[in-house]
Amino acid sequence: MMKKSITSLMICALAGVSPAAMAQQNAGDSVMLHVSGHRLSVGGYGETGFSRNFYSDHVSRYSQPEEHKDDPSHGKFDIPHAVIYLGYDFGKGWTMGTEIEFEHGGNGLAYEKEDEEGGEWEQEVEKGGEVELEQFWLQKRFSQAANIRAGHIVVPVGLNNAHHEPLNFFTVYRPEGENTILPSTWHQTGVSFWGRYRKVRYEAQLLAALNADQFTNTGWIHKGHKSPLEYDVANKYGMAARVDYYVMPGLRMGLSGYYGHTIGNTYPAEKNGLSTTYKGRLAVGAVDLTFNRNNWIVRGQADYGYLGDADQLKYMYNRKNSKSPFKHSAFVSGNAYAVGIEAGYDVFSQMARMRADGKKLYVFGRFESYNPYASDTKGVSYDYTAVKRMAAGINYHPMPEIAVKAEYSHRFLKNTYNDEPAVNIGVAYEGFFF
């Protein structure tokens, strides 16, 4: 049975303090929670969603918006994420953690319509298919302040990556802004040093660099951590870091970032050519906070990124072999941003019977603004990438590990294009079974 929520278990295992003292924990820590002397930990999370989108899904809805103003609505059922945690404590400070994720209920190949390539249908093969090993690491704990983790790890840049379990956001799907411009969940093979000293948790990582071959105009670096090969190419390296400050009970503030060279981190490594001339320097900075107190939950984040030599990518990779999985058909922006804030109040806190039963009902609102193509490249503009999105709805918790979510959302695009309203309903859980 699920005896405690993931957050509570992490607090007990990692810090030994009350839940109110720590507003939110890093997602990379949630895999390995050894409580009550158990050596084996088994848990996970999952989410199912239903959407009805009241706008066109035609490939030319942005290039010819007037023709698709009155197109019919469309709907979908989906299982965005279903995750299994397995962890083991070997003793003497040595632990192992894994996270296996099933995305969209699939396990291999899928057909996708590529809007960036004129609506062409392609059979996509991602590394590991739609079953991904998001974490697989060994860790040595020297003290609460010093831990070394090596293997496949979560890269905690931004609020969504550091806290991506479904009870850590109100919306049915992961926050749209960060999920658009950054890898999500961002996971790579590397080495991490992390620890906690008093009110501060800190982490520094050395990773294989992201691959500029995978960057796009509508997703910026979102696909940069994926590899169509059996391994991650590491001709170049990247560094990620995060600091969380637990200001007071219920309030956490975070700062995170990434830096690395992204051009030339591909196979085979070129002796000559443009990839030896340009570096594709990538820098991402993010700030975020979580407030969980007095029956309120407030979460906010702001992310900004810079990509050097972005104007070279379209020309560089269009000259590659036609059978290569890397082909840029559009320009990539030198800058991207995502800003978002959400707030919810537990109305059941004012009802004695509901409060006594441990039930919660959050009424929430969310606003975000994002653009993966925030700067024109070579004078080319994709204005439809600038999005402002509002959402409002409820999260009902019959028990701490389960949430039933419902929301109305509305994407506001520039006047040239049609706005995109939608209704989303979902259920989610997270917890430990053993």
N, C-alpha and C positions, 0 to 999 in steps of 0.2 A: 504494500500500500504506500501511497504518497503521504509521508508523515509531515513534511515541511515543504515550503516553497524553495525554489533554487536559491533565491536571495537569502532567506533565513539560514539555509544550510551553509552557504558560503561564509556568512558572517560567523557562524559557530566554528567552522573549520579553519578559516583563514585569520580571523582577528580576535575571536573570543569575546565579542562585544554584542550589545543588543541590536536588533534590527533598526531601531530608530537612529542609531549612531552612524549608520552608513547608508546613504541614500540609494546607492546603486553600485554593483560590483562589475569588474571587467569580465566580459563574456569568456575570455580565454581561461579564466579561473574556474568557471562553472562546470567544466568537464570533470575535474578531479576534486571531489569533496569526500574526505574520509572522516566520517563522524561515528561516534559511539564505538570506536575500535574496529569497524569493519574494514577489511582490506580490499574488497571488491565493491565498486560503485556502478550501478546501472540506472540510467535515466534517459531523459530526452525531452523534446518538445515537438509540436506539430501544429499546423494550421490549415483550415479549409475555408475557401472563400467563394462567394457567389457575387457576380457583378452584372449590372445592366447599364450599359453605356449609351447615353442618348446623344450620340454623334456618329458621324460616318467612320467606317474602318477602311475606306477605299484608299489605295496607295497614292492617289492624286488629291487627297483631301486638303493638302497644303499648297500644292502647285496650282490647283484649280478649285479654290474654296467655294466659289459661287455655285458651281455645278453640284456640290455635295451638301449644300445647306439644309436640304430637306430629306436627306438619306435616312433610311430606317435605323432604329436603335439595334444594338446587338448585345448578346449576353454570353457569359461563360461561367462554368464551374471549374475550380482549380484547387489543387493541393500544392501551394507554393513551396512548403518545406515540411518534411517529416524527418526527424533527427533522432538518432540513438547515441547516447553517451555510454562509453565503457571506460572505467578507470581502475587502476590497481595500485596498491601500496606494497612495494617490495620490502619496505623497512629500511632503517638507517638513512632516511631522507630521500630514498629513490622512489619515484612514482612514475606511472605511465598513464597517458590519457588519449582517448580517441573520440572523434565525432564523425559519424557516418551520416551523410545527408542524402535523402531522396528528394529531388526537385521536380515538381509538377507531376508526380506519380510515375515518372519514366525511369527507364534503365538503359538507355542506349542512344538510338538515333531518333531524330525528329525532323519533320519538314517545317520550315519557317519561310515566311514571305519577307524578303529583304526590301524594305521600303527605300533604302539607300541605293539600291540597284534596280530601280524602276519596277519594283514589285515582283522580281524574279523569285521563283520558288527554288529553295536550296535544301538539301538534306544535310543538316548540321551534325557534326561529330565533335563533341567537346571532350576534353580530357576526362576519361572515366565515364563518358556518356553523361547521363543525367543522374548518375549515382556518384557522389563526390566524397572523397575522404578529406574533410575540412580540417581535421586536426589529428595528428598522430605524433606524439612526442614523448621523450623521456626527460625527467626533471630531477635535478639534485637540489635539495633544500639544505642550505647551510644555517639559515636562521630566517626569522620573519623578514629581515631586511635584505637578504641575499639569496636568490634562487637563480639557477641556470636551467633553461629549457631549450632543448634542441630537437628539431624534427619539423613537422608540418604544423604551423601555428597561425592563429588569428593575428592579423595586423590591425591594431586598435586605433586607426586613424579616423577621426570623426565619431559622432555619437552613435550612429547606426552600427558601425562595425564593432565598436567596443561593447555595445549593449543591444544585440540584434535579436534576442529571444522575443517571442510575440507578446509577452506580457510587459515588455519594456516600451511599448508605444501604443497609442490609442487607436490608430487607424487600422483597417482590416489588413492592408498590405504595408510593407515597410515604408517608412517616410520617403516620399517620392524624390525629393531633391537630391539628397545624398545617394540614394539608390540609383539615380540617373548618372551622376558625374563620377562617382567613385566605384571601385570594385565592391561588390556586396554579395555575400560576406567575403571580405578580403582575407584570403588565406594563402600563405606561401611557405615554402620550406626555408628554414634559416635557423638562427640562434638568437635566443632572447635572454637578457639579464633583467630581472625584475625583483621588486621587493616592496616592503611597506615600513615606513618609519613614522611613528606617531600618527599624524593626520594625513600623511602623504603616501600615495602609492605611485611608483615610478616604473618605467619599462623602456628599454632600448633594444632594438633588433637590427641584425645584419641579415639581408635577404638577397636573393637574385633580383636584379633590376626588373622593372616592368618592361614590356615589349611594345615599342611604338608601332610595330606592324599592326597591332590590334586596336589602336585608337580610332575613334570615329567622330563625325561631326555632331551626331545626336546623343552620343554617350560619352564623349571625351575619353577618359582613361578607364572607363567601366570594365572593358574586356582585357585590359592590359596584363592582368595576372594569369590569364588562361594560356595554356600551351596545347597545340594540336599534336605535340610530340609525346613520347612516353616519359619525358622528364622536363624540368624547367631549365631553359638555357640560362647560363650564368656567365656570359662573357663580360657583363657589366654587373655592378652591385648597387644596392640601394640600402638606405638606412631609414628606420622609422622609430619614433619615440613618443611616449605619452606620459603625462603627469596628471594625477587626480588629487585634488585637495578637498578633504572632507571638512568643510568650514565649521559646521556645527551639526548637531543631530538633524538628519533629514536633508542636508544641503551638501551637494557635491559639485565641484567645478573642475573642468578638465581642459587641458591644452595638449594638442597632438600635432604631429607633422611627419612629412616624408620628403626625402631628397634622393635623387639618383639620375644616372644617364640612361636614356631609353632607346636611342638610335644605335643600331649595331648589336643589340642583344638578341640575335637571331641565329638561325642555323641555315647554311654553314657560315662561319665568320669570314667576312670578305677581307681579302688582302688589299684590294684597291676599291675605289668607288665612293659614292656619296656617303655611305654609312661609316666610312673611315674619316670623312671630313667633318661631318656634323655630329653633335653629341645628344641633342634632344634633352637638355637638362629639364628635369621635372621637380618642382617644389610645390608642396601642398601644406597649408596650415589650417588648423581648425580649433575652434573653442566651443565648449558645450557646458551645459549645467543640468542638474536634476534637483528639484525641490519636492520632497515628499513629507508633508507635515500638516497638521491641523485640517485633515481630510482633503487637502489639495494635493494634486500632483502637477507640477509644471516642468516641462522639458524644452530646452532650446539649444540651437547650434548655429554656427556660421562657418562656412568652409570657403576657402579661396585657393585657386591653383594657377600656376604659371608653367607653360611648356615652351622651351626654347626650340628654335628651328622648326616650328610647326608648319611653316609655309613650304617646307621641303618634302613633307611626307607623301603628298599626292603624286608628285613626280617620281619620287624615289621608288615606290613600290608598284606603281603601274608598269614599270619596266621589267618587273620580275617575270619569271617563267609562268606561263598561263596556268600551269597545274599547281602552282604554289597556293597555299591557303591564305596568303597575305596579299590582298589587292585593295588599295585605297581608291574608291570611286568618288570621294568627296574630300574637301579640305577639312583640316582639323584646326580647332581654335587654339590660340596661344594662351587663352585664359578661360576659366570657368568658375562659377560660384554657386553656392546653395545656402540659403538662410531659412530657418524654420523655427516655429515656436508652437507649442500646444499646451493647453491647460484643461484640467478636469477636476470636478468637485464631486465627492461621494455624497449623494443626497440621502442614502440610507443611513448615514451617520447621524441624521436627525430623527431616526425612527428606532425607538428602543428595542423592539422585537427583532428587526433586521440586524441591528448592531450586535445584539446578543447571539444571533445565529452565525455571525461572521460573514454575512453577505454584504456586497458592495455594489453600488450602481453609480458609475461615474458619468456625468454629463460633460462632454468635452467639446472644445473647438480647436481647430488648427489652421495656421496660415503659414505658407512657405512661398519663397520666390527663388527660382533657379534658372540657370542658363548654361548648358554645356558648350555653347558657341558664343561666348561673351565678347569676343573681339573678332572683327572681320579679318580673314586671311586672304591676301592677294586681292583685296577689294570685293571678295565674295561674301554675301550675307545670307544667312538662313534665319530669317526673323521669327519663324514659328518655334524656334527652340527656346525663346524667352517665355517663361511660364510663371504665372502667379496662381496659386491653388489654395482654395479654402475648403475646409471640411468641418462638419459638425455631426455629432451623434452620441451614442452611449456605449459603455462597456459594463456588462453585468457579470459579476463574479459570484456564482452560487457557492464557491469555495475558493481559497486562495490560488489554487493551481489551474483554474479553468476560467476562461473569459468567453462571453458571447458578445460579439461586436456588431454594430450597425451604424452606418454613416451615409450622409449625403455629401458629395464632393462636387466641386466646380473648378475646372481649369479656365483661367482667363488668359487668352492669347491676344496678340496685337490686333487692332481693328480690322486688318486685312483678312483675318482668319475667323473661323467659327469657334465659339467657346465649346467646352467639353464637359458637360455635367454627367454625373453617374451616381448610382446607388450601389453600395457594397454591404454585404452581410457576411459574417464569418464566425467561426468558432476556433478556439486555440487552447492549448494546454502546455504546461511545462512543469517538470518535477522529477523527483527521483523515486524509483520503484524499490530500490534496494540500496 
